[in-house]
Amino acid sequence: MRIPSATGRKKAFSTCSSHLTVVILFYWSISTVYVLPHHDTQISLNKLISVFYTILTPLVNPLIYSLRNKEMVKTIKEIVVSKASRFTEVSSSAMSSGVETS
């Protein structure tokens, strides 16, 4: 299958890499849980790793697809910039009033 345009190849690779990331995360966490020996000390580690394939993987899929949407990326950037500017304003006003920020 040939993709003639550079934009098309970039978009296809982006989709493929997103899918591969989620699949690798899913299978890595499952295989780690089953390969590690079961000792009492590793029960908490197994529980933590199982969170990856039961909760994190399904949550990552919508995030990946929403970040491919240009409007969503623009909105996220606007939110981050507004939060950063508010933080800068608070820090500069606190420093000018003599209050230490740590």
N, CA, C and O atoms as CSV, one atom per row, in Angstrom:
chain,resi,resn,atom,element,x,y,z
A,1,MET,N,N,0.843,-1.169,0.000
A,1,MET,CA,C,0.000,0.000,0.000
A,1,MET,C,C,0.893,1.238,0.000
A,1,MET,O,O,1.724,1.411,0.892
A,2,ARG,N,N,0.721,2.085,-0.987
A,2,ARG,CA,C,1.547,3.280,-1.110
A,2,ARG,C,C,0.708,4.514,-0.810
A,2,ARG,O,O,-0.435,4.644,-1.248
A,3,ILE,N,N,1.312,5.402,-0.057
A,3,ILE,CA,C,0.662,6.667,0.265
A,3,ILE,C,C,1.447,7.749,-0.469
A,3,ILE,O,O,2.610,7.989,-0.145
A,4,PRO,N,N,0.829,8.409,-1.455
A,4,PRO,CA,C,1.583,9.312,-2.323
A,4,PRO,C,C,2.043,10.611,-1.666
A,4,PRO,O,O,3.123,11.105,-1.989
A,5,SER,N,N,1.265,11.169,-0.767
A,5,SER,CA,C,1.642,12.479,-0.221
A,5,SER,C,C,2.377,12.345,1.109
A,5,SER,O,O,2.178,11.387,1.856
A,6,ALA,N,N,3.221,13.319,1.381
A,6,ALA,CA,C,3.970,13.332,2.648
A,6,ALA,C,C,3.022,13.546,3.823
A,6,ALA,O,O,3.224,12.988,4.902
A,7,THR,N,N,1.991,14.355,3.609
A,7,THR,CA,C,1.010,14.600,4.674
A,7,THR,C,C,0.267,13.320,5.017
A,7,THR,O,O,0.025,13.030,6.189
A,8,GLY,N,N,-0.092,12.556,3.997
A,8,GLY,CA,C,-0.782,11.288,4.222
A,8,GLY,C,C,0.080,10.294,4.963
A,8,GLY,O,O,-0.398,9.598,5.859
A,9,ARG,N,N,1.365,10.222,4.591
A,9,ARG,CA,C,2.286,9.318,5.301
A,9,ARG,C,C,2.446,9.718,6.753
A,9,ARG,O,O,2.483,8.871,7.645
A,10,LYS,N,N,2.541,11.042,6.981
A,10,LYS,CA,C,2.696,11.529,8.355
A,10,LYS,C,C,1.464,11.190,9.188
A,10,LYS,O,O,1.588,10.764,10.336
A,11,LYS,N,N,0.281,11.376,8.615
A,11,LYS,CA,C,-0.954,11.084,9.331
A,11,LYS,C,C,-1.080,9.584,9.621
A,11,LYS,O,O,-1.487,9.186,10.713
A,12,ALA,N,N,-0.725,8.756,8.626
A,12,ALA,CA,C,-0.790,7.304,8.818
A,12,ALA,C,C,0.197,6.855,9.887
A,12,ALA,O,O,-0.140,6.018,10.724
A,13,PHE,N,N,1.412,7.397,9.871
A,13,PHE,CA,C,2.400,7.033,10.883
A,13,PHE,C,C,1.955,7.489,12.266
A,13,PHE,O,O,2.173,6.784,13.251
A,14,SER,N,N,1.340,8.650,12.347
A,14,SER,CA,C,0.850,9.155,13.625
A,14,SER,C,C,-0.202,8.217,14.206
A,14,SER,O,O,-0.165,7.892,15.393
A,15,THR,N,N,-1.135,7.787,13.368
A,15,THR,CA,C,-2.174,6.861,13.821
A,15,THR,C,C,-1.566,5.534,14.234
A,15,THR,O,O,-1.920,4.980,15.274
A,16,CYS,N,N,-0.662,5.029,13.430
A,16,CYS,CA,C,-0.026,3.741,13.707
A,16,CYS,C,C,0.786,3.796,15.001
A,16,CYS,O,O,0.720,2.874,15.815
A,17,SER,N,N,1.544,4.863,15.190
A,17,SER,CA,C,2.365,4.960,16.398
A,17,SER,C,C,1.500,5.093,17.648
A,17,SER,O,O,1.860,4.572,18.704
A,18,SER,N,N,0.370,5.778,17.543
A,18,SER,CA,C,-0.533,5.877,18.687
A,18,SER,C,C,-1.088,4.512,19.068
A,18,SER,O,O,-1.133,4.153,20.244
A,19,HIS,N,N,-1.508,3.757,18.057
A,19,HIS,CA,C,-2.028,2.414,18.315
A,19,HIS,C,C,-0.947,1.518,18.900
A,19,HIS,O,O,-1.204,0.776,19.848
A,20,LEU,N,N,0.240,1.577,18.353
A,20,LEU,CA,C,1.334,0.741,18.859
A,20,LEU,C,C,1.677,1.074,20.301
A,20,LEU,O,O,1.971,0.175,21.088
A,21,THR,N,N,1.643,2.339,20.657
A,21,THR,CA,C,1.929,2.740,22.034
A,21,THR,C,C,0.944,2.108,22.999
A,21,THR,O,O,1.341,1.571,24.033
A,22,VAL,N,N,-0.331,2.169,22.671
A,22,VAL,CA,C,-1.356,1.608,23.547
A,22,VAL,C,C,-1.244,0.092,23.607
A,22,VAL,O,O,-1.373,-0.496,24.681
A,23,VAL,N,N,-1.006,-0.545,22.471
A,23,VAL,CA,C,-0.892,-2.006,22.447
A,23,VAL,C,C,0.328,-2.468,23.241
A,23,VAL,O,O,0.243,-3.439,23.994
A,24,ILE,N,N,1.450,-1.789,23.082
A,24,ILE,CA,C,2.656,-2.152,23.831
A,24,ILE,C,C,2.437,-1.959,25.326
A,24,ILE,O,O,2.836,-2.813,26.118
A,25,LEU,N,N,1.817,-0.867,25.723
A,25,LEU,CA,C,1.520,-0.635,27.140
A,25,LEU,C,C,0.631,-1.736,27.695
A,25,LEU,O,O,0.870,-2.237,28.794
A,26,PHE,N,N,-0.387,-2.112,26.942
A,26,PHE,CA,C,-1.316,-3.152,27.377
A,26,PHE,C,C,-0.613,-4.494,27.546
A,26,PHE,O,O,-0.701,-5.114,28.606
A,27,TYR,N,N,0.081,-4.941,26.505
A,27,TYR,CA,C,0.718,-6.262,26.578
A,27,TYR,C,C,1.916,-6.289,27.514
A,27,TYR,O,O,2.195,-7.324,28.119
A,28,TRP,N,N,2.635,-5.171,27.648
A,28,TRP,CA,C,3.744,-5.132,28.601
A,28,TRP,C,C,3.226,-5.333,30.018
A,28,TRP,O,O,3.793,-6.115,30.781
A,29,SER,N,N,2.155,-4.635,30.372
A,29,SER,CA,C,1.657,-4.733,31.737
A,29,SER,C,C,1.093,-6.120,32.030
A,29,SER,O,O,1.313,-6.657,33.115
A,30,ILE,N,N,0.373,-6.701,31.085
A,30,ILE,CA,C,-0.164,-8.051,31.299
A,30,ILE,C,C,0.960,-9.069,31.425
A,30,ILE,O,O,0.940,-9.912,32.322
A,31,SER,N,N,1.935,-8.997,30.535
A,31,SER,CA,C,3.021,-9.979,30.593
A,31,SER,C,C,3.861,-9.814,31.851
A,31,SER,O,O,4.352,-10.801,32.400
A,32,THR,N,N,4.030,-8.590,32.312
A,32,THR,CA,C,4.797,-8.365,33.534
A,32,THR,C,C,4.106,-8.992,34.739
A,32,THR,O,O,4.762,-9.597,35.588
A,33,VAL,N,N,2.806,-8.851,34.816
A,33,VAL,CA,C,2.061,-9.436,35.942
A,33,VAL,C,C,2.192,-10.950,35.948
A,33,VAL,O,O,2.351,-11.551,37.010
A,34,TYR,N,N,2.128,-11.571,34.787
A,34,TYR,CA,C,2.165,-13.028,34.729
A,34,TYR,C,C,3.567,-13.610,34.768
A,34,TYR,O,O,3.733,-14.772,35.139
A,35,VAL,N,N,4.581,-12.837,34.397
A,35,VAL,CA,C,5.953,-13.350,34.387
A,35,VAL,C,C,6.602,-13.229,35.758
A,35,VAL,O,O,7.383,-14.099,36.145
A,36,LEU,N,N,6.298,-12.175,36.498
A,36,LEU,CA,C,6.911,-11.999,37.809
A,36,LEU,C,C,6.482,-13.107,38.764
A,36,LEU,O,O,5.326,-13.530,38.742
A,37,PRO,N,N,7.401,-13.578,39.601
A,37,PRO,CA,C,7.023,-14.594,40.588
A,37,PRO,C,C,6.056,-14.000,41.612
A,37,PRO,O,O,6.136,-12.816,41.940
A,38,HIS,N,N,5.164,-14.816,42.101
A,38,HIS,CA,C,4.153,-14.340,43.054
A,38,HIS,C,C,4.645,-14.531,44.483
A,38,HIS,O,O,4.585,-15.629,45.036
A,39,HIS,N,N,5.128,-13.451,45.061
A,39,HIS,CA,C,5.527,-13.428,46.461
A,39,HIS,C,C,4.618,-12.444,47.175
A,39,HIS,O,O,3.968,-11.612,46.541
A,40,ASP,N,N,4.579,-12.540,48.473
A,40,ASP,CA,C,3.734,-11.626,49.239
A,40,ASP,C,C,4.170,-10.180,49.078
A,40,ASP,O,O,3.337,-9.273,49.104
A,41,THR,N,N,5.463,-9.958,48.913
A,41,THR,CA,C,5.947,-8.582,48.785
A,41,THR,C,C,5.602,-7.971,47.427
A,41,THR,O,O,5.558,-6.748,47.294
A,42,GLN,N,N,5.358,-8.805,46.424
A,42,GLN,CA,C,5.089,-8.291,45.087
A,42,GLN,C,C,3.600,-8.184,44.769
A,42,GLN,O,O,3.234,-7.840,43.645
A,43,ILE,N,N,2.750,-8.469,45.728
A,43,ILE,CA,C,1.315,-8.362,45.484
A,43,ILE,C,C,0.932,-6.911,45.194
A,43,ILE,O,O,0.128,-6.645,44.301
A,44,SER,N,N,1.500,-5.989,45.939
A,44,SER,CA,C,1.174,-4.585,45.695
A,44,SER,C,C,1.708,-4.121,44.335
A,44,SER,O,O,1.074,-3.306,43.665
A,45,LEU,N,N,2.871,-4.639,43.929
A,45,LEU,CA,C,3.412,-4.305,42.612
A,45,LEU,C,C,2.511,-4.858,41.509
A,45,LEU,O,O,2.263,-4.181,40.511
A,46,ASN,N,N,2.027,-6.072,41.685
A,46,ASN,CA,C,1.108,-6.656,40.706
A,46,ASN,C,C,-0.184,-5.849,40.613
A,46,ASN,O,O,-0.734,-5.676,39.526
A,47,LYS,N,N,-0.662,-5.361,41.737
A,47,LYS,CA,C,-1.874,-4.536,41.725
A,47,LYS,C,C,-1.619,-3.231,40.980
A,47,LYS,O,O,-2.462,-2.776,40.206
A,48,LEU,N,N,-0.471,-2.639,41.211
A,48,LEU,CA,C,-0.137,-1.394,40.534
A,48,LEU,C,C,-0.020,-1.600,39.028
A,48,LEU,O,O,-0.534,-0.798,38.249
A,49,ILE,N,N,0.642,-2.654,38.624
A,49,ILE,CA,C,0.795,-2.932,37.201
A,49,ILE,C,C,-0.546,-3.282,36.564
A,49,ILE,O,O,-0.797,-2.926,35.412
A,50,SER,N,N,-1.399,-3.968,37.294
A,50,SER,CA,C,-2.705,-4.320,36.728
A,50,SER,C,C,-3.565,-3.087,36.474
A,50,SER,O,O,-4.486,-3.134,35.658
A,51,VAL,N,N,-3.276,-1.986,37.164
A,51,VAL,CA,C,-3.977,-0.733,36.904
A,51,VAL,C,C,-3.702,-0.272,35.473
A,51,VAL,O,O,-4.573,0.319,34.835
A,52,PHE,N,N,-2.504,-0.535,34.967
A,52,PHE,CA,C,-2.158,-0.134,33.610
A,52,PHE,C,C,-3.102,-0.757,32.592
A,52,PHE,O,O,-3.624,-0.058,31.723
A,53,TYR,N,N,-3.328,-2.065,32.689
A,53,TYR,CA,C,-4.141,-2.685,31.644
A,53,TYR,C,C,-5.631,-2.652,31.938
A,53,TYR,O,O,-6.430,-2.910,31.037
A,54,THR,N,N,-6.033,-2.344,33.159
A,54,THR,CA,C,-7.467,-2.268,33.427
A,54,THR,C,C,-8.015,-0.849,33.369
A,54,THR,O,O,-9.169,-0.651,32.988
A,55,ILE,N,N,-7.208,0.139,33.739
A,55,ILE,CA,C,-7.702,1.517,33.808
A,55,ILE,C,C,-6.964,2.435,32.841
A,55,ILE,O,O,-7.597,3.162,32.076
A,56,LEU,N,N,-5.652,2.412,32.867
A,56,LEU,CA,C,-4.873,3.383,32.098
A,56,LEU,C,C,-5.017,3.203,30.587
A,56,LEU,O,O,-5.183,4.186,29.866
A,57,THR,N,N,-4.956,1.982,30.106
A,57,THR,CA,C,-5.053,1.749,28.665
A,57,THR,C,C,-6.381,2.231,28.088
A,57,THR,O,O,-6.363,2.908,27.060
A,58,PRO,N,N,-7.527,1.924,28.687
A,58,PRO,CA,C,-8.776,2.467,28.140
A,58,PRO,C,C,-8.869,3.989,28.243
A,58,PRO,O,O,-9.552,4.614,27.431
A,59,LEU,N,N,-8.206,4.592,29.213
A,59,LEU,CA,C,-8.239,6.041,29.332
A,59,LEU,C,C,-7.330,6.729,28.324
A,59,LEU,O,O,-7.587,7.871,27.944
A,60,VAL,N,N,-6.287,6.065,27.893
A,60,VAL,CA,C,-5.333,6.665,26.975
A,60,VAL,C,C,-5.908,6.768,25.557
A,60,VAL,O,O,-5.597,7.716,24.836
A,61,ASN,N,N,-6.737,5.809,25.151
A,61,ASN,CA,C,-7.285,5.819,23.795
A,61,ASN,C,C,-8.032,7.110,23.468
A,61,ASN,O,O,-7.720,7.725,22.448
A,62,PRO,N,N,-8.992,7.557,24.264
A,62,PRO,CA,C,-9.662,8.821,23.926
A,62,PRO,C,C,-8.703,10.011,23.940
A,62,PRO,O,O,-8.854,10.941,23.148
A,63,LEU,N,N,-7.733,9.982,24.822
A,63,LEU,CA,C,-6.754,11.070,24.875
A,63,LEU,C,C,-5.962,11.138,23.574
A,63,LEU,O,O,-5.755,12.223,23.030
A,64,ILE,N,N,-5.525,10.006,23.079
A,64,ILE,CA,C,-4.749,9.962,21.838
A,64,ILE,C,C,-5.582,10.501,20.682
A,64,ILE,O,O,-5.097,11.306,19.887
A,65,TYR,N,N,-6.817,10.065,20.590
A,65,TYR,CA,C,-7.648,10.514,19.470
A,65,TYR,C,C,-8.046,11.974,19.602
A,65,TYR,O,O,-8.199,12.659,18.591
A,66,SER,N,N,-8.215,12.463,20.809
A,66,SER,CA,C,-8.562,13.883,20.964
A,66,SER,C,C,-7.357,14.768,20.667
A,66,SER,O,O,-7.534,15.891,20.193
A,67,LEU,N,N,-6.146,14.304,20.928
A,67,LEU,CA,C,-4.962,15.097,20.619
A,67,LEU,C,C,-4.677,15.149,19.121
A,67,LEU,O,O,-3.917,16.006,18.672
A,68,ARG,N,N,-5.269,14.252,18.346
A,68,ARG,CA,C,-5.116,14.307,16.900
A,68,ARG,C,C,-6.046,15.351,16.294
A,68,ARG,O,O,-5.865,15.748,15.143
A,69,ASN,N,N,-7.028,15.794,17.048
A,69,ASN,CA,C,-7.961,16.814,16.581
A,69,ASN,C,C,-7.325,18.192,16.783
A,69,ASN,O,O,-6.951,18.535,17.904
A,70,LYS,N,N,-7.201,18.974,15.730
A,70,LYS,CA,C,-6.514,20.266,15.808
A,70,LYS,C,C,-7.237,21.247,16.721
A,70,LYS,O,O,-6.590,22.026,17.421
A,71,GLU,N,N,-8.569,21.221,16.724
A,71,GLU,CA,C,-9.323,22.123,17.596
A,71,GLU,C,C,-9.068,21.798,19.067
A,71,GLU,O,O,-8.957,22.698,19.899
A,72,MET,N,N,-8.977,20.515,19.377
A,72,MET,CA,C,-8.737,20.102,20.756
A,72,MET,C,C,-7.338,20.529,21.196
A,72,MET,O,O,-7.168,21.000,22.321
A,73,VAL,N,N,-6.343,20.374,20.339
A,73,VAL,CA,C,-4.978,20.784,20.668
A,73,VAL,C,C,-4.933,22.294,20.895
A,73,VAL,O,O,-4.276,22.766,21.823
A,74,LYS,N,N,-5.626,23.045,20.055
A,74,LYS,CA,C,-5.663,24.502,20.198
A,74,LYS,C,C,-6.290,24.899,21.530
A,74,LYS,O,O,-5.782,25.789,22.212
A,75,THR,N,N,-7.391,24.247,21.907
A,75,THR,CA,C,-8.059,24.546,23.173
A,75,THR,C,C,-7.170,24.203,24.364
A,75,THR,O,O,-7.104,24.968,25.327
A,76,ILE,N,N,-6.490,23.069,24.309
A,76,ILE,CA,C,-5.595,22.675,25.405
A,76,ILE,C,C,-4.456,23.677,25.539
A,76,ILE,O,O,-4.083,24.048,26.652
A,77,LYS,N,N,-3.900,24.117,24.408
A,77,LYS,CA,C,-2.825,25.114,24.459
A,77,LYS,C,C,-3.318,26.414,25.088
A,77,LYS,O,O,-2.608,27.026,25.885
A,78,GLU,N,N,-4.533,26.838,24.733
A,78,GLU,CA,C,-5.089,28.064,25.306
A,78,GLU,C,C,-5.271,27.944,26.818
A,78,GLU,O,O,-4.994,28.889,27.557
A,79,ILE,N,N,-5.732,26.796,27.270
A,79,ILE,CA,C,-5.917,26.571,28.703
A,79,ILE,C,C,-4.577,26.603,29.427
A,79,ILE,O,O,-4.451,27.230,30.479
A,80,VAL,N,N,-3.575,25.927,28.865
A,80,VAL,CA,C,-2.252,25.891,29.491
A,80,VAL,C,C,-1.646,27.285,29.552
A,80,VAL,O,O,-1.071,27.672,30.569
A,81,VAL,N,N,-1.772,28.038,28.466
A,81,VAL,CA,C,-1.216,29.396,28.440
A,81,VAL,C,C,-1.924,30.286,29.457
A,81,VAL,O,O,-1.272,31.067,30.149
A,82,SER,N,N,-3.254,30.181,29.556
A,82,SER,CA,C,-3.980,31.013,30.522
A,82,SER,C,C,-3.611,30.646,31.962
A,82,SER,O,O,-3.476,31.527,32.811
A,83,LYS,N,N,-3.450,29.358,32.237
A,83,LYS,CA,C,-3.038,28.930,33.587
A,83,LYS,C,C,-1.627,29.426,33.888
A,83,LYS,O,O,-1.349,29.878,34.999
A,84,ALA,N,N,-0.740,29.343,32.902
A,84,ALA,CA,C,0.635,29.791,33.106
A,84,ALA,C,C,0.684,31.293,33.338
A,84,ALA,O,O,1.455,31.766,34.173
A,85,SER,N,N,-0.132,32.049,32.607
A,85,SER,CA,C,-0.128,33.506,32.802
A,85,SER,C,C,-0.692,33.874,34.170
A,85,SER,O,O,-0.208,34.807,34.810
A,86,ARG,N,N,-1.721,33.141,34.625
A,86,ARG,CA,C,-2.249,33.400,35.979
A,86,ARG,C,C,-1.214,33.077,37.039
A,86,ARG,O,O,-1.074,33.813,38.016
A,87,PHE,N,N,-0.486,31.983,36.856
A,87,PHE,CA,C,0.552,31.608,37.809
A,87,PHE,C,C,1.641,32.675,37.846
A,87,PHE,O,O,2.136,33.030,38.915
A,88,THR,N,N,2.009,33.182,36.675
A,88,THR,CA,C,3.029,34.224,36.599
A,88,THR,C,C,2.559,35.496,37.293
A,88,THR,O,O,3.337,36.149,37.989
A,89,GLU,N,N,1.277,35.853,37.104
A,89,GLU,CA,C,0.724,37.037,37.754
A,89,GLU,C,C,0.726,36.890,39.267
A,89,GLU,O,O,1.084,37.825,39.984
A,90,VAL,N,N,0.329,35.722,39.756
A,90,VAL,CA,C,0.288,35.478,41.197
A,90,VAL,C,C,1.698,35.521,41.772
A,90,VAL,O,O,1.916,36.106,42.832
A,91,SER,N,N,2.652,34.910,41.084
A,91,SER,CA,C,4.032,34.892,41.565
A,91,SER,C,C,4.624,36.291,41.596
A,91,SER,O,O,5.295,36.660,42.560
A,92,SER,N,N,4.382,37.077,40.546
A,92,SER,CA,C,4.957,38.420,40.504
A,92,SER,C,C,4.300,39.339,41.528
A,92,SER,O,O,4.982,40.184,42.109
A,93,SER,N,N,2.991,39.200,41.767
A,93,SER,CA,C,2.329,40.034,42.767
A,93,SER,C,C,2.765,39.648,44.178
A,93,SER,O,O,2.886,40.509,45.050
A,94,ALA,N,N,3.000,38.358,44.400
A,94,ALA,CA,C,3.457,37.915,45.714
A,94,ALA,C,C,4.880,38.407,45.980
A,94,ALA,O,O,5.217,38.783,47.103
A,95,MET,N,N,5.705,38.400,44.942
A,95,MET,CA,C,7.097,38.867,45.118
A,95,MET,C,C,7.127,40.368,45.327
A,95,MET,O,O,7.947,40.862,46.101
A,96,SER,N,N,6.251,41.109,44.655
A,96,SER,CA,C,6.259,42.562,44.822
A,96,SER,C,C,5.707,42.980,46.178
A,96,SER,O,O,6.034,44.057,46.677
A,97,SER,N,N,4.863,42.129,46.784
A,97,SER,CA,C,4.331,42.472,48.103
A,97,SER,C,C,5.240,41.979,49.230
A,97,SER,O,O,4.981,42.245,50.404
A,98,GLY,N,N,6.297,41.266,48.871
A,98,GLY,CA,C,7.256,40.812,49.875
A,98,GLY,C,C,6.952,39.444,50.448
A,98,GLY,O,O,7.606,39.022,51.402
A,99,VAL,N,N,5.977,38.739,49.896
A,99,VAL,CA,C,5.622,37.409,50.375
A,99,VAL,C,C,6.516,36.411,49.657
A,99,VAL,O,O,6.667,36.455,48.436
A,100,GLU,N,N,7.110,35.504,50.444
A,100,GLU,CA,C,7.958,34.487,49.838
A,100,GLU,C,C,7.112,33.398,49.236
A,100,GLU,O,O,6.119,32.973,49.827
A,101,THR,N,N,7.501,32.940,48.053
A,101,THR,CA,C,6.846,31.795,47.425
A,101,THR,C,C,7.829,30.653,47.420
A,101,THR,O,O,9.003,30.836,47.095
A,102,SER,N,N,7.361,29.483,47.775
A,102,SER,CA,C,8.248,28.327,47.787
A,102,SER,C,C,7.649,27.186,47.038
A,102,SER,O,O,8.259,26.121,46.943
